[in-house]
Amino acid sequence: MKDIYEISMLIDLYGQLLTPSQLKCLELHHNHDLSLAEIAEEMKISRQGVHDFIKRGRAALYEYEEKLGLLKRFLNVKKQLESIQYDFTFLNDEELSEDNRNILSSIESKLVGIITSL
């Protein structure tokens, strides 16, 4: 399951750097859960051709990630934002002034918006 999530994220980040055939095969296989035979039929190529496109596409995605590290940075930022959101639960609203509670609420809602958009 982790591999499927990771590949899907890598496709989102680096998919446009792949060849059109690699991108289409990877998207159909990972995002639409089609078998190699189904993809081969749709693209009018052999199963071996589909396998090769997927294999080369995955290798390229992992190479891009190794060099650029966008997924690693994305996941790190998301983890830090979720940690900040968790820390908000420990703030005691009763001890804050009305203005500070409003500011805190505004910050928390903006943080939730950022996390949700990731």
The first five atom37 places (N, CA, C, CB, O) and aatype in JSON, in Angstrom:
{
  "aatype": [12, 11, 3, 9, 18, 6, 9, 15, 12, 10, 9, 3, 10, 18, 7, 5, 10, 10, 16, 14, 15, 5, 10, 11, 4, 10, 6, 10, 8, 8, 2, 8, 3, 10, 15, 10, 0, 6, 9, 0, 6, 6, 12, 11, 9, 15, 1, 5, 7, 19, 8, 3, 13, 9, 11, 1, 7, 1, 0, 0, 10, 18, 6, 18, 6, 6, 11, 10, 7, 10, 10, 11, 1, 13, 10, 2, 19, 11, 11, 5, 10, 6, 15, 9, 5, 18, 3, 13, 16, 13, 10, 2, 3, 6, 6, 10, 15, 6, 3, 2, 1, 2, 9, 10, 15, 15, 9, 6, 15, 11, 10, 19, 7, 9, 9, 16, 15, 10],
  "atom_mask": [
    [1, 1, 1, 1, 1],
    [1, 1, 1, 1, 1],
    [1, 1, 1, 1, 1],
    [1, 1, 1, 1, 1],
    [1, 1, 1, 1, 1],
    [1, 1, 1, 1, 1],
    [1, 1, 1, 1, 1],
    [1, 1, 1, 1, 1],
    [1, 1, 1, 1, 1],
    [1, 1, 1, 1, 1],
    [1, 1, 1, 1, 1],
    [1, 1, 1, 1, 1],
    [1, 1, 1, 1, 1],
    [1, 1, 1, 1, 1],
    [1, 1, 1, 0, 1],
    [1, 1, 1, 1, 1],
    [1, 1, 1, 1, 1],
    [1, 1, 1, 1, 1],
    [1, 1, 1, 1, 1],
    [1, 1, 1, 1, 1],
    [1, 1, 1, 1, 1],
    [1, 1, 1, 1, 1],
    [1, 1, 1, 1, 1],
    [1, 1, 1, 1, 1],
    [1, 1, 1, 1, 1],
    [1, 1, 1, 1, 1],
    [1, 1, 1, 1, 1],
    [1, 1, 1, 1, 1],
    [1, 1, 1, 1, 1],
    [1, 1, 1, 1, 1],
    [1, 1, 1, 1, 1],
    [1, 1, 1, 1, 1],
    [1, 1, 1, 1, 1],
    [1, 1, 1, 1, 1],
    [1, 1, 1, 1, 1],
    [1, 1, 1, 1, 1],
    [1, 1, 1, 1, 1],
    [1, 1, 1, 1, 1],
    [1, 1, 1, 1, 1],
    [1, 1, 1, 1, 1],
    [1, 1, 1, 1, 1],
    [1, 1, 1, 1, 1],
    [1, 1, 1, 1, 1],
    [1, 1, 1, 1, 1],
    [1, 1, 1, 1, 1],
    [1, 1, 1, 1, 1],
    [1, 1, 1, 1, 1],
    [1, 1, 1, 1, 1],
    [1, 1, 1, 0, 1],
    [1, 1, 1, 1, 1],
    [1, 1, 1, 1, 1],
    [1, 1, 1, 1, 1],
    [1, 1, 1, 1, 1],
    [1, 1, 1, 1, 1],
    [1, 1, 1, 1, 1],
    [1, 1, 1, 1, 1],
    [1, 1, 1, 0, 1],
    [1, 1, 1, 1, 1],
    [1, 1, 1, 1, 1],
    [1, 1, 1, 1, 1],
    [1, 1, 1, 1, 1],
    [1, 1, 1, 1, 1],
    [1, 1, 1, 1, 1],
    [1, 1, 1, 1, 1],
    [1, 1, 1, 1, 1],
    [1, 1, 1, 1, 1],
    [1, 1, 1, 1, 1],
    [1, 1, 1, 1, 1],
    [1, 1, 1, 0, 1],
    [1, 1, 1, 1, 1],
    [1, 1, 1, 1, 1],
    [1, 1, 1, 1, 1],
    [1, 1, 1, 1, 1],
    [1, 1, 1, 1, 1],
    [1, 1, 1, 1, 1],
    [1, 1, 1, 1, 1],
    [1, 1, 1, 1, 1],
    [1, 1, 1, 1, 1],
    [1, 1, 1, 1, 1],
    [1, 1, 1, 1, 1],
    [1, 1, 1, 1, 1],
    [1, 1, 1, 1, 1],
    [1, 1, 1, 1, 1],
    [1, 1, 1, 1, 1],
    [1, 1, 1, 1, 1],
    [1, 1, 1, 1, 1],
    [1, 1, 1, 1, 1],
    [1, 1, 1, 1, 1],
    [1, 1, 1, 1, 1],
    [1, 1, 1, 1, 1],
    [1, 1, 1, 1, 1],
    [1, 1, 1, 1, 1],
    [1, 1, 1, 1, 1],
    [1, 1, 1, 1, 1],
    [1, 1, 1, 1, 1],
    [1, 1, 1, 1, 1],
    [1, 1, 1, 1, 1],
    [1, 1, 1, 1, 1],
    [1, 1, 1, 1, 1],
    [1, 1, 1, 1, 1],
    [1, 1, 1, 1, 1],
    [1, 1, 1, 1, 1],
    [1, 1, 1, 1, 1],
    [1, 1, 1, 1, 1],
    [1, 1, 1, 1, 1],
    [1, 1, 1, 1, 1],
    [1, 1, 1, 1, 1],
    [1, 1, 1, 1, 1],
    [1, 1, 1, 1, 1],
    [1, 1, 1, 1, 1],
    [1, 1, 1, 1, 1],
    [1, 1, 1, 1, 1],
    [1, 1, 1, 0, 1],
    [1, 1, 1, 1, 1],
    [1, 1, 1, 1, 1],
    [1, 1, 1, 1, 1],
    [1, 1, 1, 1, 1],
    [1, 1, 1, 1, 1]
  ],
  "atom_positions": [
    [[0.83, -1.2, 0.0], [0.0, 0.0, 0.0], [0.87, 1.26, 0.0], [-0.94, 0.0, 1.22], [0.58, 2.22, -0.71]],
    [[1.94, 1.25, 0.8], [2.83, 2.4, 0.87], [3.42, 2.68, -0.51], [3.96, 2.17, 1.9], [3.54, 3.84, -0.91]],
    [[3.79, 1.63, -1.23], [4.38, 1.77, -2.56], [3.39, 2.44, -3.51], [4.81, 0.41, -3.1], [3.78, 3.31, -4.29]],
    [[2.12, 2.05, -3.46], [1.11, 2.62, -4.34], [0.93, 4.11, -4.04], [-0.24, 1.87, -4.18], [0.87, 4.93, -4.96]],
    [[0.86, 4.46, -2.76], [0.73, 5.86, -2.35], [1.95, 6.66, -2.8], [0.55, 5.98, -0.82], [1.82, 7.76, -3.34]],
    [[3.13, 6.09, -2.58], [4.36, 6.79, -2.94], [4.45, 7.02, -4.45], [5.58, 5.99, -2.46], [4.78, 8.12, -4.9]],
    [[4.16, 5.98, -5.24], [4.2, 6.12, -6.69], [3.18, 7.16, -7.16], [3.93, 4.76, -7.38], [3.48, 7.98, -8.03]],
    [[1.98, 7.13, -6.59], [0.95, 8.11, -6.97], [1.41, 9.53, -6.67], [-0.36, 7.82, -6.23], [1.19, 10.45, -7.47]],
    [[2.04, 9.71, -5.53], [2.56, 11.04, -5.18], [3.68, 11.46, -6.13], [3.08, 11.06, -3.72], [3.74, 12.61, -6.56]],
    [[4.56, 10.51, -6.46], [5.65, 10.81, -7.39], [5.11, 11.16, -8.78], [6.62, 9.63, -7.48], [5.64, 12.04, -9.45]],
    [[4.06, 10.46, -9.2], [3.43, 10.77, -10.49], [2.88, 12.2, -10.46], [2.29, 9.76, -10.81], [3.03, 12.95, -11.42]],
    [[2.24, 12.57, -9.35], [1.71, 13.93, -9.23], [2.82, 14.98, -9.31], [0.94, 14.09, -7.91], [2.66, 16.03, -9.94]],
    [[3.95, 14.68, -8.67], [5.04, 15.65, -8.62], [5.87, 15.7, -9.91], [5.94, 15.34, -7.47], [6.21, 16.78, -10.39]],
    [[6.19, 14.53, -10.45], [7.15, 14.47, -11.56], [6.57, 13.89, -12.85], [8.32, 13.65, -11.15], [7.3, 13.74, -13.83]],
    [[5.3, 13.58, -12.88], [4.71, 12.91, -14.03], [4.93, 13.62, -15.35], [0.0, 0.0, 0.0], [5.12, 12.96, -16.38]],
    [[4.91, 14.93, -15.34], [5.07, 15.68, -16.59], [6.49, 15.58, -17.15], [4.71, 17.13, -16.37], [6.73, 15.99, -18.29]],
    [[7.42, 15.05, -16.37], [8.79, 14.86, -16.85], [8.96, 13.53, -17.56], [9.76, 14.96, -15.68], [9.98, 13.3, -18.22]],
    [[7.98, 12.64, -17.44], [8.03, 11.33, -18.09], [7.6, 11.45, -19.55], [7.13, 10.32, -17.35], [7.03, 12.46, -19.97]],
    [[7.88, 10.39, -20.32], [7.35, 10.35, -21.68], [5.84, 10.17, -21.58], [8.02, 9.19, -22.53], [5.35, 9.65, -20.58]],
    [[5.1, 10.59, -22.59], [3.64, 10.42, -22.55], [3.22, 8.96, -22.34], [3.03, 10.95, -23.84], [2.25, 8.69, -21.63]],
    [[3.93, 8.03, -22.96], [3.58, 6.61, -22.8], [3.85, 6.11, -21.38], [4.37, 5.75, -23.8], [3.03, 5.39, -20.82]],
    [[4.98, 6.51, -20.81], [5.28, 6.12, -19.43], [4.23, 6.68, -18.48], [6.68, 6.61, -19.02], [3.73, 5.97, -17.61]],
    [[3.89, 7.95, -18.66], [2.91, 8.59, -17.79], [1.56, 7.91, -17.89], [2.78, 10.07, -18.14], [0.92, 7.63, -16.88]],
    [[1.11, 7.64, -19.11], [-0.2, 7.02, -19.3], [-0.23, 5.63, -18.67], [-0.55, 6.94, -20.79], [-1.19, 5.28, -17.99]],
    [[0.81, 4.82, -18.9], [0.86, 3.47, -18.32], [0.86, 3.52, -16.8], [2.1, 2.71, -18.82], [0.13, 2.77, -16.15]],
    [[1.67, 4.39, -16.22], [1.73, 4.5, -14.76], [0.4, 4.97, -14.18], [2.85, 5.46, -14.35], [-0.06, 4.43, -13.18]],
    [[-0.21, 5.96, -14.81], [-1.49, 6.46, -14.3], [-2.57, 5.39, -14.39], [-1.93, 7.7, -15.08], [-3.34, 5.2, -13.45]],
    [[-2.63, 4.69, -15.51], [-3.65, 3.65, -15.66], [-3.42, 2.5, -14.68], [-3.67, 3.11, -17.09], [-4.37, 1.95, -14.13]],
    [[-2.16, 2.16, -14.47], [-1.85, 1.03, -13.59], [-2.02, 1.39, -12.11], [-0.42, 0.55, -13.84], [-2.63, 0.63, -11.35]],
    [[-1.5, 2.53, -11.71], [-1.5, 2.88, -10.28], [-2.74, 3.67, -9.85], [-0.27, 3.68, -9.96], [-3.29, 3.41, -8.78]],
    [[-3.16, 4.61, -10.66], [-4.28, 5.46, -10.25], [-5.64, 4.88, -10.63], [-4.14, 6.82, -10.85], [-6.64, 5.16, -9.96]],
    [[-5.67, 4.09, -11.7], [-6.95, 3.52, -12.15], [-7.01, 2.01, -11.95], [-7.17, 3.84, -13.61], [-8.02, 1.38, -12.27]],
    [[-5.93, 1.44, -11.42], [-5.87, 0.03, -11.04], [-6.18, -0.93, -12.2], [-6.84, -0.23, -9.9], [-6.84, -1.95, -12.01]],
    [[-5.7, -0.59, -13.39], [-5.88, -1.48, -14.53], [-4.73, -2.48, -14.59], [-5.97, -0.67, -15.85], [-3.6, -2.17, -14.19]],
    [[-5.01, -3.66, -15.09], [-3.98, -4.68, -15.24], [-3.13, -4.36, -16.47], [-4.61, -6.1, -15.37], [-3.49, -3.52, -17.29]],
    [[-1.98, -5.05, -16.58], [-1.12, -4.85, -17.73], [-1.86, -5.2, -19.02], [0.15, -5.7, -17.61], [-1.72, -4.51, -20.03]],
    [[-2.65, -6.27, -18.98], [-3.41, -6.69, -20.17], [-4.43, -5.62, -20.57], [-4.12, -8.03, -19.91], [-4.6, -5.33, -21.76]],
    [[-5.11, -5.03, -19.59], [-6.1, -3.99, -19.89], [-5.44, -2.75, -20.48], [-6.88, -3.62, -18.62], [-5.96, -2.13, -21.41]],
    [[-4.29, -2.4, -19.93], [-3.56, -1.23, -20.45], [-3.06, -1.52, -21.87], [-2.37, -0.87, -19.52], [-3.15, -0.67, -22.75]],
    [[-2.53, -2.72, -22.07], [-2.02, -3.11, -23.39], [-3.13, -3.03, -24.43], [-1.44, -4.54, -23.35], [-2.92, -2.54, -25.54]],
    [[-4.3, -3.5, -24.07], [-5.43, -3.46, -24.99], [-5.82, -2.01, -25.31], [-6.64, -4.21, -24.4], [-6.06, -1.67, -26.47]],
    [[-5.87, -1.18, -24.28], [-6.26, 0.22, -24.49], [-5.24, 0.98, -25.32], [-6.45, 0.91, -23.15], [-5.6, 1.8, -26.17]],
    [[-3.96, 0.71, -25.08], [-2.9, 1.44, -25.78], [-2.48, 0.76, -27.08], [-1.7, 1.6, -24.88], [-1.68, 1.3, -27.85]],
    [[-3.02, -0.44, -27.32], [-2.71, -1.2, -28.53], [-1.22, -1.52, -28.64], [-3.16, -0.43, -29.76], [-0.6, -1.38, -29.69]],
    [[-0.66, -1.97, -27.5], [0.72, -2.45, -27.45], [0.73, -3.77, -26.69], [1.68, -1.4, -26.79], [-0.3, -4.18, -26.16]],
    [[1.88, -4.42, -26.63], [1.98, -5.7, -25.93], [2.03, -5.49, -24.41], [3.23, -6.48, -26.4], [2.31, -4.4, -23.93]],
    [[1.75, -6.57, -23.68], [1.86, -6.52, -22.22], [3.3, -6.22, -21.82], [1.39, -7.86, -21.57], [3.56, -5.48, -20.87]],
    [[4.26, -6.8, -22.58], [5.67, -6.55, -22.3], [6.01, -5.07, -22.5], [6.55, -7.42, -23.21], [6.79, -4.5, -21.74]],
    [[5.41, -4.46, -23.51], [5.62, -3.03, -23.73], [5.1, -2.2, -22.57], [0.0, 0.0, 0.0], [5.75, -1.25, -22.13]],
    [[3.93, -2.57, -22.07], [3.36, -1.88, -20.9], [4.28, -2.06, -19.7], [1.94, -2.42, -20.57], [4.58, -1.1, -18.99]],
    [[4.74, -3.29, -19.49], [5.64, -3.59, -18.37], [6.9, -2.73, -18.46], [6.01, -5.1, -18.35], [7.34, -2.16, -17.46]],
    [[7.47, -2.64, -19.65], [8.68, -1.84, -19.84], [8.43, -0.36, -19.57], [9.22, -2.03, -21.26], [9.25, 0.3, -18.92]],
    [[7.31, 0.17, -20.07], [6.99, 1.58, -19.81], [6.84, 1.84, -18.31], [5.69, 1.98, -20.55], [7.34, 2.84, -17.8]],
    [[6.16, 0.93, -17.61], [5.96, 1.09, -16.17], [7.3, 1.01, -15.44], [4.99, 0.02, -15.63], [7.58, 1.82, -14.56]],
    [[8.11, 0.02, -15.81], [9.41, -0.17, -15.15], [10.31, 1.06, -15.36], [10.11, -1.44, -15.68], [10.91, 1.56, -14.41]],
    [[10.4, 1.53, -16.59], [11.24, 2.7, -16.88], [10.66, 3.97, -16.22], [11.36, 2.91, -18.4], [11.41, 4.81, -15.73]],
    [[9.34, 4.08, -16.22], [8.7, 5.24, -15.6], [8.95, 5.3, -14.11], [0.0, 0.0, 0.0], [9.27, 6.35, -13.56]],
    [[8.81, 4.15, -13.44], [9.09, 4.1, -11.99], [10.54, 4.48, -11.71], [8.79, 2.7, -11.43], [10.82, 5.26, -10.81]],
    [[11.46, 3.9, -12.5], [12.88, 4.2, -12.3], [13.14, 5.69, -12.45], [13.75, 3.4, -13.29], [13.89, 6.28, -11.67]],
    [[12.53, 6.3, -13.45], [12.71, 7.74, -13.67], [12.14, 8.54, -12.5], [12.04, 8.17, -14.99], [12.76, 9.5, -12.05]],
    [[10.96, 8.15, -12.01], [10.35, 8.86, -10.88], [11.24, 8.81, -9.65], [8.97, 8.26, -10.55], [11.45, 9.82, -8.99]],
    [[11.77, 7.62, -9.35], [12.65, 7.48, -8.18], [13.95, 8.26, -8.37], [12.96, 6.01, -7.91], [14.5, 8.8, -7.41]],
    [[14.44, 8.33, -9.6], [15.65, 9.1, -9.87], [15.39, 10.6, -9.68], [16.16, 8.83, -11.31], [16.21, 11.3, -9.09]],
    [[14.25, 11.07, -10.17], [13.9, 12.48, -9.97], [13.78, 12.79, -8.48], [12.57, 12.82, -10.69], [14.27, 13.82, -8.01]],
    [[13.14, 11.9, -7.74], [12.98, 12.13, -6.3], [14.33, 12.13, -5.6], [12.07, 11.06, -5.69], [14.56, 12.93, -4.69]],
    [[15.21, 11.22, -6.01], [16.54, 11.16, -5.39], [17.3, 12.46, -5.61], [17.34, 9.97, -5.95], [18.0, 12.95, -4.71]],
    [[17.16, 13.03, -6.8], [17.9, 14.25, -7.12], [17.23, 15.51, -6.58], [18.06, 14.38, -8.61], [17.91, 16.42, -6.11]],
    [[15.91, 15.57, -6.65], [15.2, 16.8, -6.28], [14.59, 16.77, -4.88], [14.11, 17.06, -7.27], [14.52, 17.8, -4.21]],
    [[14.16, 15.6, -4.42], [13.64, 15.45, -3.07], [12.35, 16.18, -2.76], [0.0, 0.0, 0.0], [12.1, 16.52, -1.61]],
    [[11.51, 16.43, -3.77], [10.28, 17.18, -3.53], [9.3, 16.43, -2.64], [9.61, 17.51, -4.85], [8.67, 17.03, -1.77]],
    [[9.16, 15.12, -2.85], [8.23, 14.34, -2.02], [8.69, 14.32, -0.58], [8.1, 12.9, -2.56], [7.88, 14.46, 0.34]],
    [[9.98, 14.13, -0.36], [10.52, 14.12, 1.0], [10.26, 15.46, 1.69], [12.03, 13.81, 0.98], [9.85, 15.49, 2.86]],
    [[10.49, 16.55, 0.98], [10.24, 17.88, 1.56], [8.76, 18.11, 1.83], [10.78, 18.97, 0.64], [8.38, 18.64, 2.87]],
    [[7.92, 17.69, 0.87], [6.47, 17.83, 1.02], [5.99, 17.1, 2.27], [5.75, 17.3, -0.22], [5.25, 17.66, 3.08]],
    [[6.42, 15.84, 2.43], [5.98, 15.04, 3.58], [6.5, 15.62, 4.88], [6.43, 13.59, 3.43], [5.82, 15.56, 5.91]],
    [[7.71, 16.18, 4.86], [8.28, 16.8, 6.06], [7.48, 18.04, 6.46], [9.75, 17.16, 5.82], [7.19, 18.23, 7.64]],
    [[7.14, 18.88, 5.49], [6.34, 20.09, 5.78], [4.97, 19.7, 6.32], [6.19, 20.96, 4.51], [4.49, 20.28, 7.29]],
    [[4.35, 18.71, 5.69], [3.03, 18.26, 6.13], [3.09, 17.74, 7.57], [2.48, 17.16, 5.19], [2.21, 18.03, 8.38]],
    [[4.13, 16.97, 7.88], [4.29, 16.43, 9.23], [4.47, 17.56, 10.25], [5.5, 15.46, 9.29], [3.88, 17.52, 11.33]],
    [[5.27, 18.56, 9.91], [5.48, 19.68, 10.82], [4.2, 20.48, 11.03], [6.58, 20.6, 10.28], [3.9, 20.9, 12.15]],
    [[3.44, 20.7, 9.96], [2.17, 21.43, 10.09], [1.18, 20.66, 10.96], [1.57, 21.69, 8.7], [0.47, 21.25, 11.77]],
    [[1.12, 19.34, 10.78], [0.23, 18.52, 11.6], [0.66, 18.56, 13.06], [0.2, 17.08, 11.09], [-0.18, 18.51, 13.96]],
    [[1.97, 18.63, 13.31], [2.48, 18.73, 14.68], [2.07, 20.07, 15.31], [4.01, 18.59, 14.69], [1.69, 20.11, 16.48]],
    [[2.14, 21.13, 14.54], [1.71, 22.44, 15.04], [0.22, 22.42, 15.35], [2.03, 23.56, 14.01], [-0.22, 22.93, 16.37]],
    [[-0.56, 21.82, 14.45], [-2.0, 21.72, 14.68], [-2.28, 20.93, 15.96], [-2.7, 21.03, 13.47], [-3.16, 21.3, 16.73]],
    [[-1.54, 19.87, 16.19], [-1.7, 19.06, 17.4], [-1.37, 19.9, 18.63], [-0.81, 17.8, 17.34], [-2.06, 19.81, 19.65]],
    [[-0.32, 20.72, 18.55], [0.08, 21.56, 19.68], [-1.01, 22.56, 20.06], [1.37, 22.3, 19.35], [-1.12, 22.95, 21.22]],
    [[-1.81, 22.99, 19.09], [-2.9, 23.92, 19.38], [-3.89, 23.33, 20.39], [-3.63, 24.29, 18.09], [-4.52, 24.08, 21.14]],
    [[-4.03, 22.01, 20.41], [-5.0, 21.4, 21.32], [-4.61, 21.58, 22.79], [-5.14, 19.91, 21.01], [-5.44, 21.42, 23.68]],
    [[-3.34, 21.91, 23.04], [-2.88, 22.05, 24.42], [-2.94, 23.49, 24.93], [-1.48, 21.54, 24.54], [-2.66, 23.75, 26.1]],
    [[-3.29, 24.41, 24.07], [-3.41, 25.8, 24.51], [-4.71, 25.97, 25.29], [-3.35, 26.77, 23.31], [-5.76, 25.48, 24.88]],
    [[-4.62, 26.66, 26.39], [-5.78, 26.87, 27.25], [-6.46, 28.18, 26.88], [-5.36, 26.87, 28.75], [-5.97, 29.26, 27.21]],
    [[-7.59, 28.07, 26.19], [-8.31, 29.26, 25.73], [-8.8, 30.14, 26.88], [-9.49, 28.85, 24.88], [-8.93, 31.35, 26.72]],
    [[-9.07, 29.56, 28.03], [-9.65, 30.32, 29.14], [-8.69, 31.38, 29.67], [-10.04, 29.38, 30.27], [-9.13, 32.4, 30.21]],
    [[-7.4, 31.14, 29.52], [-6.42, 32.09, 30.05], [-6.07, 33.19, 29.06], [-5.16, 31.35, 30.44], [-5.31, 34.1, 29.39]],
    [[-6.61, 33.13, 27.87], [-6.29, 34.11, 26.84], [-7.37, 35.2, 26.78], [-6.14, 33.43, 25.47], [-8.53, 34.96, 27.09]],
    [[-6.95, 36.38, 26.36], [-7.92, 37.46, 26.16], [-8.76, 37.14, 24.92], [-7.21, 38.85, 26.01], [-8.41, 36.27, 24.13]],
    [[-9.85, 37.86, 24.77], [-10.74, 37.65, 23.62], [-9.99, 37.87, 22.3], [-11.97, 38.59, 23.7], [-10.14, 37.1, 21.36]],
    [[-9.19, 38.94, 22.25], [-8.42, 39.23, 21.03], [-7.44, 38.1, 20.71], [-7.66, 40.55, 21.18], [-7.32, 37.68, 19.56]],
    [[-6.75, 37.62, 21.74], [-5.79, 36.54, 21.52], [-6.48, 35.24, 21.11], [-4.96, 36.31, 22.78], [-5.95, 34.49, 20.3]],
    [[-7.66, 34.98, 21.67], [-8.42, 33.79, 21.26], [-8.81, 33.89, 19.79], [-9.69, 33.61, 22.14], [-8.74, 32.9, 19.05]],
    [[-9.22, 35.08, 19.37], [-9.58, 35.29, 17.96], [-8.37, 35.09, 17.04], [-10.16, 36.69, 17.76], [-8.48, 34.47, 15.98]],
    [[-7.23, 35.63, 17.45], [-6.0, 35.45, 16.67], [-5.63, 33.98, 16.6], [-4.84, 36.27, 17.29], [-5.3, 33.46, 15.53]],
    [[-5.69, 33.3, 17.73], [-5.37, 31.87, 17.79], [-6.32, 31.06, 16.91], [-5.44, 31.37, 19.23], [-5.89, 30.15, 16.2]],
    [[-7.57, 31.39, 16.96], [-8.56, 30.69, 16.13], [-8.3, 30.92, 14.65], [-9.98, 31.16, 16.49], [-8.42, 30.0, 13.84]],
    [[-7.93, 32.14, 14.3], [-7.62, 32.47, 12.91], [-6.39, 31.7, 12.43], [-7.38, 33.98, 12.76], [-6.39, 31.16, 11.32]],
    [[-5.36, 31.65, 13.25], [-4.15, 30.9, 12.89], [-4.47, 29.43, 12.72], [-3.05, 31.09, 13.97], [-4.01, 28.79, 11.77]],
    [[-5.24, 28.88, 13.64], [-5.58, 27.46, 13.56], [-6.39, 27.14, 12.3], [-6.37, 27.03, 14.81], [-6.14, 26.13, 11.65]],
    [[-7.34, 28.0, 11.95], [-8.15, 27.73, 10.76], [-7.31, 27.85, 9.49], [-9.35, 28.69, 10.69], [-7.51, 27.1, 8.54]],
    [[-6.37, 28.79, 9.46], [-5.46, 28.9, 8.31], [-4.57, 27.67, 8.2], [-4.59, 30.17, 8.44], [-4.32, 27.16, 7.11]],
    [[-4.11, 27.18, 9.34], [-3.27, 25.98, 9.37], [-4.03, 24.77, 8.86], [-2.77, 25.72, 10.79], [-3.5, 23.98, 8.08]],
    [[-5.27, 24.63, 9.3], [-6.11, 23.52, 8.82], [-6.31, 23.64, 7.31], [-7.49, 23.52, 9.56], [-6.29, 22.63, 6.6]],
    [[-6.51, 24.85, 6.82], [-6.66, 25.06, 5.38], [-5.42, 24.65, 4.6], [0.0, 0.0, 0.0], [-5.52, 24.04, 3.54]],
    [[-4.25, 24.98, 5.13], [-3.0, 24.6, 4.47], [-2.85, 23.09, 4.46], [-1.79, 25.25, 5.18], [-2.52, 22.51, 3.42]],
    [[-3.08, 22.45, 5.6], [-2.93, 20.99, 5.69], [-3.9, 20.3, 4.74], [-3.17, 20.5, 7.13], [-3.54, 19.33, 4.07]],
    [[-5.13, 20.79, 4.68], [-6.14, 20.18, 3.82], [-5.79, 20.33, 2.35], [-7.51, 20.8, 4.1], [-6.08, 19.44, 1.54]],
    [[-5.16, 21.44, 2.0], [-4.82, 21.67, 0.59], [-3.61, 20.87, 0.12], [-4.57, 23.14, 0.35], [-3.38, 20.75, -1.08]],
    [[-2.85, 20.34, 1.06], [-1.65, 19.57, 0.66], [-2.01, 18.26, 0.04], [-0.75, 19.33, 1.85], [-1.13, 17.49, -0.34]]
  ]
}
